[in-house]
Amino acid sequence: MQESEKRGAERLLDVTRRQFIYNLSTGIGALALGALGGCGKATGEQPTKGRVAAGAGLRLPHFQPRAKRVIFLHMAGAPSQLEMFDYKPVLHRLDGQDCPQSFLAGKRFAFIKGVPKMLGPQAKFKQYGRSGAYVSENLPFFTDVVDEVCLLKAMHTDEFNHAPAQLFMHTGSPRLGRPSMGSWVTYGLGTENQDLPGFIVLASGGMPDAGKSAWGSGFLPTVYQGVQCRSEGDPVLYASDPAGMDRGLKGQIIETINAVNAHHHDQVGDPEINARIAQYEMAFKMQISVPEVMDISKEPEYIHKLYGTQPGKSSFANNCLLARRLVEGGVRFVQLFHRGWDTHGVGTGDDVLEGVQNQCKAVDQPIAALLKDLKQRGLLEDTLVVWGGEFGRTPMREQRPGADPKARGRDHHSEAFTMWVAGGGVKGGISHGETDEIGYLGVKDRVHIHDLQATLLHCLGMDHEKFTHTFQGRDFRLTDVHGKVVKSILA
């Protein structure tokens, strides 16, 4: 070929490439660029082999890990610890009294104005298990597994509104643009199954307030972004073959797209192109692997009875069973969101009595089943299961202006709330941290969000201070410049 003909062919290839990508606005193209892609260009990513983006295979942690994978159960809207785990008999005696001014001075609340009334616990508590942990009547199934978990009773955060607090919990920052914890973990450790994404998200009850940014990859290569799957209908939108297109033809299309992308990478050297190549390849594999692993109808009847699942329905119970199937299949990080815990007491069914009762009925049995199922399969010992919301609820009534003064609502509370962790090198059957006699402030062994993040990374074999990514001239990490490992809860 003459030199002029070669240059002409290269120009034509560039033009047809743009037209080809533009025309792939649905189907497998939309899956690869939408469900898996979409964030900005990264710098300083780890070396890759050939043209496959970083993270396609396993990587070595900083030190020997106790956990290999994570299931994070986020109760979006912030469950009230005072109706579930943090038993406060003194608060019961103070019910209906004016809140002391000392509790209000210098504090910010989302909705409380003036002097609110104290609100006693809206549930009865008993002690359970060898640990003697207090658990409310709202969680009858959880009492069977209370000795498997470590209760963190003095959690605190910097945010008191839902979206920034959810971002803070999952990305280490209340502002947009940072990678989520699942993205950091898959970036650091890779994936155990080349046919499934390393990071999968399942949602029930609606989307979290922070939206898809809660599982975004931020400035990391987009191959590490969480892939949202569904327990009803197609597991991933646009994964099915369009009419008139078979798998062989689609394979040829992907091969052609990636050849064009590889040519473009040779010209400009943008590392994000390698991530895009990997996304197309993963999307193609997902058409077979994801529907298979997401089909819970194959589970025996006793498993469905254990979880309370109904195949074909969209539910938190189905998502818990899917989480077990996904980690069993090699998925590194599974994120479950269940929305509906925002118990302000300003509408029907959203007070702390009805609201917490209704939500506990939806999550109690499947969560207990998940822990039992993981343990009997030998998976709990190297799987971290994390439960909690983005913050807690106040011990006083919300009493927002114009609302019913008898409404049993609790405002957002960043100073003290409860989370728990099980498996993966964490001690079971213990409570870490204490709040004061009304559950307003942490008074012993407080754990900040960054401390929790540092501890989870430690269980996975990563030093949170050394686990960084260079972006825009400086090193970033999940815990920002904060965080310490809570060593006393480690087995």
Helices and strands as residue ranges (DSSP letters): H 3-23, H 28-30, I 31-35, E 69-76, G 81-83, H 89-93, H 101-104, E 125-128, E 133-136, G 142-144, G 146-148, E 149-156, H 162-171, H 181-189, E 199-204, G 211-215, G 222-224, E 227-229, H 247-268, H 271-293, G 296-298, H 301-307, H 316-328, E 333-339, H 352-376, G 380-382, E 383-388, E 392-397, E 410-413, E 417-422, E 430-432, E 434-435, E 442-444, E 447-448, H 449-459, E 469-471, E 474-476, G 487-489
